[in-house]
Amino acid sequence: MLIVLVHVHVKPDFIEAFREASLENARNSIQEAGIARFDVLQDNEDPTRFILNEVYRNNAAPAAHKETAHYAAWRDTVADMMAEPRHAVKLTNHFPADSEW
């Protein structure tokens, strides 16, 4: 498993539009064979901050995800909504076991 936490800072005027675009992307992303989980999380204290929790079944899955139409639509839709470039942290899963996802 490969877990990617994507940190996004959204311009205040675009919070709802970003949330809706991200939810649509997540709904489609979880249909991909290489994705075990795709969460859209919003900071309770600063609603302009989001984290996308992307759990991939293997190291090839993120590249496959970036080739999908729904990812391209999300990327293009939210590009101007961000207050700063998004950044990702890649993590290795230790628990629960990969087979339990």
C-alpha positions in Angstrom: 0.0 0.0 0.0 1.0 3.5 -0.7 -0.7 6.3 1.2 -0.5 9.9 -0.2 -1.7 12.8 1.9 -2.3 15.8 -0.4 -2.4 19.1 1.5 -4.4 21.9 -0.2 -4.9 25.5 0.9 -7.9 26.9 -0.9 -8.8 30.6 -1.5 -11.7 31.5 0.9 -14.1 32.3 -2.0 -13.7 28.8 -3.4 -14.2 26.6 -0.4 -17.5 25.1 -1.5 -16.6 24.8 -5.2 -13.3 23.0 -4.3 -15.2 20.7 -1.9 -17.7 19.8 -4.6 -15.1 19.2 -7.3 -13.0 17.1 -4.9 -16.0 15.0 -3.8 -16.8 14.3 -7.5 -13.2 13.3 -8.1 -13.3 11.0 -5.0 -16.5 9.3 -6.0 -14.9 8.4 -9.3 -11.5 7.6 -7.9 -12.8 4.9 -5.5 -14.1 3.0 -8.5 -10.5 2.5 -9.8 -9.1 -0.9 -9.1 -5.8 0.5 -7.8 -7.4 2.7 -5.1 -8.4 1.3 -1.7 -9.6 4.6 -0.2 -10.0 8.2 -1.2 -11.0 10.6 1.5 -11.7 14.4 1.3 -11.0 16.0 4.7 -11.5 19.6 5.7 -9.8 21.3 8.7 -12.3 22.2 11.4 -10.4 25.3 12.5 -9.3 26.5 9.1 -11.9 25.6 6.5 -9.6 26.7 3.7 -7.3 23.8 4.4 -8.1 20.3 3.0 -6.3 17.0 3.0 -6.9 14.3 0.4 -6.1 10.9 1.9 -5.4 8.7 -1.1 -4.7 5.0 -0.4 -3.2 3.1 -3.4 -3.0 -0.7 -3.7 0.4 -0.5 -5.4 3.1 1.9 -6.5 1.7 2.0 -10.1 -1.8 3.1 -9.1 -1.0 6.8 -8.6 0.2 7.1 -12.2 -2.8 5.3 -13.5 -5.1 7.6 -11.4 -3.5 10.6 -13.0 -4.4 9.3 -16.4 -8.1 9.3 -15.7 -10.6 11.8 -17.1 -12.0 12.6 -13.7 -8.5 13.4 -12.3 -7.8 15.7 -15.2 -11.2 17.4 -14.8 -10.5 17.9 -11.0 -7.0 19.2 -11.6 -8.1 21.7 -14.2 -11.2 22.8 -12.3 -9.4 23.5 -9.0 -6.1 24.9 -10.3 -7.1 28.5 -9.8 -8.9 27.8 -6.5 -5.7 27.1 -4.6 -4.1 29.8 -2.4 -0.7 28.1 -2.9 0.5 25.0 -4.7 -0.7 21.7 -3.2 1.9 19.4 -1.7 1.9 15.7 -1.0 3.4 13.4 1.7 3.9 9.8 0.7 3.6 7.2 3.5 4.0 3.5 3.9 1.2 1.5 5.6 2.0 -0.6 8.6 -1.4 -1.2 10.1 -4.0 -2.4 9.3 -2.4 -5.1 7.1 -2.7 -4.3 3.4 -5.0 -7.3 3.0 -7.5 -5.7 5.4 -8.1 -2.6 3.3 
